Amino acid sequence: MTDRCRTRLLGRGRALEAVLTSSDFDADLAERYGWVNRAVPDAELDEFVAGIAA
């Protein structure tokens, strides 16, 4: 992903945070930031995916 694309998708502040800190972001934070549509616990993931695939 290019920096320009990342900035457009994440917003300047969050893009800088991601690039400059190189931090790992947990699923809850990624969901709050709007980087993912939904965070699903590991125990529920297979059932969730199966429901979408059906």
PDB file of N, CA, C and O in Angstrom:
ATOM      1  N   MET A   1       0.854  -1.167   0.000  1.00  0.00           N
ATOM      2  CA  MET A   1       0.000   0.000   0.000  1.00  0.00           C
ATOM      3  C   MET A   1       0.901   1.231   0.000  1.00  0.00           C
ATOM      4  O   MET A   1       1.824   1.323   0.809  1.00  0.00           O
ATOM      5  N   THR A   2       0.643   2.161  -0.885  1.00  0.00           N
ATOM      6  CA  THR A   2       1.450   3.373  -0.941  1.00  0.00           C
ATOM      7  C   THR A   2       1.070   4.316   0.199  1.00  0.00           C
ATOM      8  O   THR A   2      -0.025   4.224   0.754  1.00  0.00           O
ATOM      9  N   ASP A   3       1.970   5.205   0.534  1.00  0.00           N
ATOM     10  CA  ASP A   3       1.682   6.160   1.604  1.00  0.00           C
ATOM     11  C   ASP A   3       0.501   7.052   1.254  1.00  0.00           C
ATOM     12  O   ASP A   3      -0.294   7.399   2.127  1.00  0.00           O
ATOM     13  N   ARG A   4       0.380   7.425  -0.013  1.00  0.00           N
ATOM     14  CA  ARG A   4      -0.731   8.281  -0.437  1.00  0.00           C
ATOM     15  C   ARG A   4      -2.067   7.559  -0.232  1.00  0.00           C
ATOM     16  O   ARG A   4      -3.027   8.144   0.272  1.00  0.00           O
ATOM     17  N   CYS A   5      -2.115   6.300  -0.622  1.00  0.00           N
ATOM     18  CA  CYS A   5      -3.329   5.506  -0.467  1.00  0.00           C
ATOM     19  C   CYS A   5      -3.643   5.302   1.015  1.00  0.00           C
ATOM     20  O   CYS A   5      -4.793   5.423   1.437  1.00  0.00           O
ATOM     21  N   ARG A   6      -2.609   4.992   1.799  1.00  0.00           N
ATOM     22  CA  ARG A   6      -2.789   4.786   3.238  1.00  0.00           C
ATOM     23  C   ARG A   6      -3.339   6.050   3.886  1.00  0.00           C
ATOM     24  O   ARG A   6      -4.247   5.973   4.714  1.00  0.00           O
ATOM     25  N   THR A   7      -2.808   7.198   3.524  1.00  0.00           N
ATOM     26  CA  THR A   7      -3.273   8.464   4.095  1.00  0.00           C
ATOM     27  C   THR A   7      -4.731   8.709   3.743  1.00  0.00           C
ATOM     28  O   THR A   7      -5.516   9.143   4.585  1.00  0.00           O
ATOM     29  N   ARG A   8      -5.083   8.434   2.515  1.00  0.00           N
ATOM     30  CA  ARG A   8      -6.468   8.637   2.084  1.00  0.00           C
ATOM     31  C   ARG A   8      -7.422   7.723   2.848  1.00  0.00           C
ATOM     32  O   ARG A   8      -8.505   8.152   3.246  1.00  0.00           O
ATOM     33  N   LEU A   9      -7.028   6.473   3.053  1.00  0.00           N
ATOM     34  CA  LEU A   9      -7.899   5.512   3.725  1.00  0.00           C
ATOM     35  C   LEU A   9      -7.983   5.726   5.232  1.00  0.00           C
ATOM     36  O   LEU A   9      -9.050   5.570   5.825  1.00  0.00           O
ATOM     37  N   LEU A  10      -6.860   6.083   5.852  1.00  0.00           N
ATOM     38  CA  LEU A  10      -6.803   6.152   7.308  1.00  0.00           C
ATOM     39  C   LEU A  10      -6.961   7.550   7.865  1.00  0.00           C
ATOM     40  O   LEU A  10      -7.333   7.711   9.028  1.00  0.00           O
ATOM     41  N   GLY A  11      -6.691   8.549   7.074  1.00  0.00           N
ATOM     42  CA  GLY A  11      -6.612   9.910   7.584  1.00  0.00           C
ATOM     43  C   GLY A  11      -5.160  10.196   7.937  1.00  0.00           C
ATOM     44  O   GLY A  11      -4.409   9.285   8.283  1.00  0.00           O
ATOM     45  N   ARG A  12      -4.773  11.440   7.851  1.00  0.00           N
ATOM     46  CA  ARG A  12      -3.361  11.804   8.017  1.00  0.00           C
ATOM     47  C   ARG A  12      -2.808  11.405   9.379  1.00  0.00           C
ATOM     48  O   ARG A  12      -1.733  10.811   9.458  1.00  0.00           O
ATOM     49  N   GLY A  13      -3.518  11.719  10.435  1.00  0.00           N
ATOM     50  CA  GLY A  13      -3.024  11.439  11.788  1.00  0.00           C
ATOM     51  C   GLY A  13      -2.837   9.960  12.044  1.00  0.00           C
ATOM     52  O   GLY A  13      -1.803   9.546  12.568  1.00  0.00           O
ATOM     53  N   ARG A  14      -3.819   9.162  11.683  1.00  0.00           N
ATOM     54  CA  ARG A  14      -3.731   7.721  11.918  1.00  0.00           C
ATOM     55  C   ARG A  14      -2.718   7.072  10.986  1.00  0.00           C
ATOM     56  O   ARG A  14      -2.044   6.117  11.372  1.00  0.00           O
ATOM     57  N   ALA A  15      -2.603   7.579   9.765  1.00  0.00           N
ATOM     58  CA  ALA A  15      -1.589   7.051   8.849  1.00  0.00           C
ATOM     59  C   ALA A  15      -0.198   7.315   9.403  1.00  0.00           C
ATOM     60  O   ALA A  15       0.660   6.434   9.364  1.00  0.00           O
ATOM     61  N   LEU A  16       0.034   8.509   9.916  1.00  0.00           N
ATOM     62  CA  LEU A  16       1.331   8.826  10.518  1.00  0.00           C
ATOM     63  C   LEU A  16       1.595   7.941  11.727  1.00  0.00           C
ATOM     64  O   LEU A  16       2.710   7.452  11.905  1.00  0.00           O
ATOM     65  N   GLU A  17       0.587   7.732  12.555  1.00  0.00           N
ATOM     66  CA  GLU A  17       0.736   6.866  13.722  1.00  0.00           C
ATOM     67  C   GLU A  17       1.140   5.454  13.286  1.00  0.00           C
ATOM     68  O   GLU A  17       2.043   4.860  13.874  1.00  0.00           O
ATOM     69  N   ALA A  18       0.484   4.925  12.275  1.00  0.00           N
ATOM     70  CA  ALA A  18       0.778   3.569  11.804  1.00  0.00           C
ATOM     71  C   ALA A  18       2.182   3.472  11.215  1.00  0.00           C
ATOM     72  O   ALA A  18       2.906   2.514  11.488  1.00  0.00           O
ATOM     73  N   VAL A  19       2.565   4.451  10.415  1.00  0.00           N
ATOM     74  CA  VAL A  19       3.855   4.403   9.725  1.00  0.00           C
ATOM     75  C   VAL A  19       5.010   4.715  10.675  1.00  0.00           C
ATOM     76  O   VAL A  19       6.022   4.015  10.663  1.00  0.00           O
ATOM     77  N   LEU A  20       4.874   5.744  11.488  1.00  0.00           N
ATOM     78  CA  LEU A  20       5.992   6.191  12.318  1.00  0.00           C
ATOM     79  C   LEU A  20       6.224   5.318  13.547  1.00  0.00           C
ATOM     80  O   LEU A  20       7.361   5.189  14.002  1.00  0.00           O
ATOM     81  N   THR A  21       5.172   4.718  14.090  1.00  0.00           N
ATOM     82  CA  THR A  21       5.355   3.899  15.291  1.00  0.00           C
ATOM     83  C   THR A  21       5.603   2.440  14.964  1.00  0.00           C
ATOM     84  O   THR A  21       6.183   1.719  15.777  1.00  0.00           O
ATOM     85  N   SER A  22       5.176   1.985  13.789  1.00  0.00           N
ATOM     86  CA  SER A  22       5.279   0.571  13.412  1.00  0.00           C
ATOM     87  C   SER A  22       4.654  -0.330  14.466  1.00  0.00           C
ATOM     88  O   SER A  22       5.060  -1.481  14.623  1.00  0.00           O
ATOM     89  N   SER A  23       3.675   0.187  15.184  1.00  0.00           N
ATOM     90  CA  SER A  23       3.015  -0.580  16.238  1.00  0.00           C
ATOM     91  C   SER A  23       2.036  -1.584  15.644  1.00  0.00           C
ATOM     92  O   SER A  23       1.508  -1.390  14.549  1.00  0.00           O
ATOM     93  N   ASP A  24       1.808  -2.658  16.387  1.00  0.00           N
ATOM     94  CA  ASP A  24       0.732  -3.580  16.047  1.00  0.00           C
ATOM     95  C   ASP A  24      -0.538  -3.035  16.660  1.00  0.00           C
ATOM     96  O   ASP A  24      -0.531  -2.554  17.793  1.00  0.00           O
ATOM     97  N   PHE A  25      -1.617  -3.107  15.922  1.00  0.00           N
ATOM     98  CA  PHE A  25      -2.901  -2.629  16.417  1.00  0.00           C
ATOM     99  C   PHE A  25      -3.810  -3.824  16.624  1.00  0.00           C
ATOM    100  O   PHE A  25      -3.962  -4.651  15.725  1.00  0.00           O
ATOM    101  N   ASP A  26      -4.418  -3.925  17.801  1.00  0.00           N
ATOM    102  CA  ASP A  26      -5.299  -5.056  18.048  1.00  0.00           C
ATOM    103  C   ASP A  26      -6.618  -4.872  17.298  1.00  0.00           C
ATOM    104  O   ASP A  26      -6.900  -3.796  16.771  1.00  0.00           O
ATOM    105  N   ALA A  27      -7.410  -5.923  17.260  1.00  0.00           N
ATOM    106  CA  ALA A  27      -8.639  -5.923  16.476  1.00  0.00           C
ATOM    107  C   ALA A  27      -9.629  -4.875  16.965  1.00  0.00           C
ATOM    108  O   ALA A  27     -10.301  -4.237  16.155  1.00  0.00           O
ATOM    109  N   ASP A  28      -9.729  -4.690  18.271  1.00  0.00           N
ATOM    110  CA  ASP A  28     -10.679  -3.711  18.801  1.00  0.00           C
ATOM    111  C   ASP A  28     -10.330  -2.291  18.361  1.00  0.00           C
ATOM    112  O   ASP A  28     -11.213  -1.517  17.988  1.00  0.00           O
ATOM    113  N   LEU A  29      -9.046  -1.953  18.406  1.00  0.00           N
ATOM    114  CA  LEU A  29      -8.621  -0.626  17.973  1.00  0.00           C
ATOM    115  C   LEU A  29      -8.812  -0.462  16.466  1.00  0.00           C
ATOM    116  O   LEU A  29      -9.259   0.588  16.005  1.00  0.00           O
ATOM    117  N   ALA A  30      -8.475  -1.491  15.708  1.00  0.00           N
ATOM    118  CA  ALA A  30      -8.664  -1.434  14.255  1.00  0.00           C
ATOM    119  C   ALA A  30     -10.132  -1.238  13.910  1.00  0.00           C
ATOM    120  O   ALA A  30     -10.458  -0.505  12.976  1.00  0.00           O
ATOM    121  N   GLU A  31     -11.012  -1.883  14.652  1.00  0.00           N
ATOM    122  CA  GLU A  31     -12.453  -1.702  14.416  1.00  0.00           C
ATOM    123  C   GLU A  31     -12.880  -0.283  14.779  1.00  0.00           C
ATOM    124  O   GLU A  31     -13.641   0.345  14.043  1.00  0.00           O
ATOM    125  N   ARG A  32     -12.392   0.225  15.912  1.00  0.00           N
ATOM    126  CA  ARG A  32     -12.730   1.592  16.318  1.00  0.00           C
ATOM    127  C   ARG A  32     -12.248   2.616  15.304  1.00  0.00           C
ATOM    128  O   ARG A  32     -12.943   3.593  15.025  1.00  0.00           O
ATOM    129  N   TYR A  33     -11.059   2.398  14.752  1.00  0.00           N
ATOM    130  CA  TYR A  33     -10.501   3.313  13.761  1.00  0.00           C
ATOM    131  C   TYR A  33     -11.180   3.180  12.404  1.00  0.00           C
ATOM    132  O   TYR A  33     -10.982   4.023  11.530  1.00  0.00           O
ATOM    133  N   GLY A  34     -11.973   2.135  12.220  1.00  0.00           N
ATOM    134  CA  GLY A  34     -12.636   1.934  10.940  1.00  0.00           C
ATOM    135  C   GLY A  34     -11.771   1.218   9.918  1.00  0.00           C
ATOM    136  O   GLY A  34     -12.064   1.249   8.722  1.00  0.00           O
ATOM    137  N   TRP A  35     -10.700   0.568  10.383  1.00  0.00           N
ATOM    138  CA  TRP A  35      -9.798  -0.139   9.475  1.00  0.00           C
ATOM    139  C   TRP A  35     -10.363  -1.488   9.079  1.00  0.00           C
ATOM    140  O   TRP A  35     -10.004  -2.026   8.031  1.00  0.00           O
ATOM    141  N   VAL A  36     -11.244  -2.046   9.904  1.00  0.00           N
ATOM    142  CA  VAL A  36     -11.911  -3.315   9.609  1.00  0.00           C
ATOM    143  C   VAL A  36     -13.403  -3.115   9.839  1.00  0.00           C
ATOM    144  O   VAL A  36     -13.809  -2.236  10.599  1.00  0.00           O
ATOM    145  N   ASN A  37     -14.209  -3.929   9.185  1.00  0.00           N
ATOM    146  CA  ASN A  37     -15.655  -3.820   9.354  1.00  0.00           C
ATOM    147  C   ASN A  37     -16.123  -4.389  10.682  1.00  0.00           C
ATOM    148  O   ASN A  37     -17.053  -3.869  11.299  1.00  0.00           O
ATOM    149  N   ARG A  38     -15.474  -5.463  11.118  1.00  0.00           N
ATOM    150  CA  ARG A  38     -15.919  -6.130  12.337  1.00  0.00           C
ATOM    151  C   ARG A  38     -14.766  -6.918  12.935  1.00  0.00           C
ATOM    152  O   ARG A  38     -13.989  -7.543  12.213  1.00  0.00           O
ATOM    153  N   ALA A  39     -14.661  -6.887  14.246  1.00  0.00           N
ATOM    154  CA  ALA A  39     -13.683  -7.706  14.962  1.00  0.00           C
ATOM    155  C   ALA A  39     -14.439  -8.864  15.603  1.00  0.00           C
ATOM    156  O   ALA A  39     -15.406  -8.655  16.336  1.00  0.00           O
ATOM    157  N   VAL A  40     -13.994 -10.084  15.321  1.00  0.00           N
ATOM    158  CA  VAL A  40     -14.670 -11.280  15.822  1.00  0.00           C
ATOM    159  C   VAL A  40     -13.681 -12.069  16.680  1.00  0.00           C
ATOM    160  O   VAL A  40     -12.553 -12.313  16.250  1.00  0.00           O
ATOM    161  N   PRO A  41     -14.085 -12.469  17.885  1.00  0.00           N
ATOM    162  CA  PRO A  41     -13.190 -13.278  18.724  1.00  0.00           C
ATOM    163  C   PRO A  41     -12.798 -14.580  18.022  1.00  0.00           C
ATOM    164  O   PRO A  41     -13.577 -15.121  17.237  1.00  0.00           O
ATOM    165  N   ASP A  42     -11.596 -15.081  18.303  1.00  0.00           N
ATOM    166  CA  ASP A  42     -11.098 -16.304  17.680  1.00  0.00           C
ATOM    167  C   ASP A  42     -12.096 -17.451  17.781  1.00  0.00           C
ATOM    168  O   ASP A  42     -12.307 -18.185  16.815  1.00  0.00           O
ATOM    169  N   ALA A  43     -12.703 -17.600  18.942  1.00  0.00           N
ATOM    170  CA  ALA A  43     -13.619 -18.716  19.174  1.00  0.00           C
ATOM    171  C   ALA A  43     -14.855 -18.655  18.276  1.00  0.00           C
ATOM    172  O   ALA A  43     -15.492 -19.681  18.036  1.00  0.00           O
ATOM    173  N   GLU A  44     -15.196 -17.485  17.786  1.00  0.00           N
ATOM    174  CA  GLU A  44     -16.393 -17.308  16.966  1.00  0.00           C
ATOM    175  C   GLU A  44     -16.090 -17.160  15.480  1.00  0.00           C
ATOM    176  O   GLU A  44     -17.008 -17.056  14.666  1.00  0.00           O
ATOM    177  N   LEU A  45     -14.814 -17.148  15.123  1.00  0.00           N
ATOM    178  CA  LEU A  45     -14.435 -16.836  13.752  1.00  0.00           C
ATOM    179  C   LEU A  45     -14.937 -17.857  12.738  1.00  0.00           C
ATOM    180  O   LEU A  45     -15.512 -17.475  11.719  1.00  0.00           O
ATOM    181  N   ASP A  46     -14.731 -19.146  12.997  1.00  0.00           N
ATOM    182  CA  ASP A  46     -15.158 -20.172  12.024  1.00  0.00           C
ATOM    183  C   ASP A  46     -16.659 -20.102  11.767  1.00  0.00           C
ATOM    184  O   ASP A  46     -17.097 -20.168  10.618  1.00  0.00           O
ATOM    185  N   GLU A  47     -17.449 -19.968  12.833  1.00  0.00           N
ATOM    186  CA  GLU A  47     -18.899 -19.878  12.690  1.00  0.00           C
ATOM    187  C   GLU A  47     -19.297 -18.616  11.911  1.00  0.00           C
ATOM    188  O   GLU A  47     -20.196 -18.656  11.071  1.00  0.00           O
ATOM    189  N   PHE A  48     -18.636 -17.526  12.190  1.00  0.00           N
ATOM    190  CA  PHE A  48     -18.922 -16.273  11.504  1.00  0.00           C
ATOM    191  C   PHE A  48     -18.639 -16.382   9.997  1.00  0.00           C
ATOM    192  O   PHE A  48     -19.449 -15.963   9.169  1.00  0.00           O
ATOM    193  N   VAL A  49     -17.482 -16.950   9.664  1.00  0.00           N
ATOM    194  CA  VAL A  49     -17.104 -17.113   8.259  1.00  0.00           C
ATOM    195  C   VAL A  49     -18.055 -18.073   7.546  1.00  0.00           C
ATOM    196  O   VAL A  49     -18.451 -17.835   6.405  1.00  0.00           O
ATOM    197  N   ALA A  50     -18.412 -19.146   8.221  1.00  0.00           N
ATOM    198  CA  ALA A  50     -19.349 -20.110   7.636  1.00  0.00           C
ATOM    199  C   ALA A  50     -20.701 -19.451   7.364  1.00  0.00           C
ATOM    200  O   ALA A  50     -21.334 -19.731   6.346  1.00  0.00           O
ATOM    201  N   GLY A  51     -21.138 -18.593   8.252  1.00  0.00           N
ATOM    202  CA  GLY A  51     -22.403 -17.882   8.054  1.00  0.00           C
ATOM    203  C   GLY A  51     -22.359 -16.940   6.859  1.00  0.00           C
ATOM    204  O   GLY A  51     -23.344 -16.814   6.132  1.00  0.00           O
ATOM    205  N   ILE A  52     -21.243 -16.289   6.653  1.00  0.00           N
ATOM    206  CA  ILE A  52     -21.103 -15.395   5.508  1.00  0.00           C
ATOM    207  C   ILE A  52     -21.035 -16.198   4.209  1.00  0.00           C
ATOM    208  O   ILE A  52     -21.605 -15.801   3.193  1.00  0.00           O
ATOM    209  N   ALA A  53     -20.333 -17.328   4.254  1.00  0.00           N
ATOM    210  CA  ALA A  53     -20.146 -18.140   3.052  1.00  0.00           C
ATOM    211  C   ALA A  53     -21.421 -18.865   2.630  1.00  0.00           C
ATOM    212  O   ALA A  53     -21.554 -19.262   1.472  1.00  0.00           O
ATOM    213  N   ALA A  54     -22.348 -19.037   3.554  1.00  0.00           N
ATOM    214  CA  ALA A  54     -23.581 -19.791   3.241  1.00  0.00           C
ATOM    215  C   ALA A  54     -24.518 -19.012   2.354  1.00  0.00           C
ATOM    216  O   ALA A  54     -25.590 -19.504   2.004  1.00  0.00           O
TER     217      ALA A  54
END
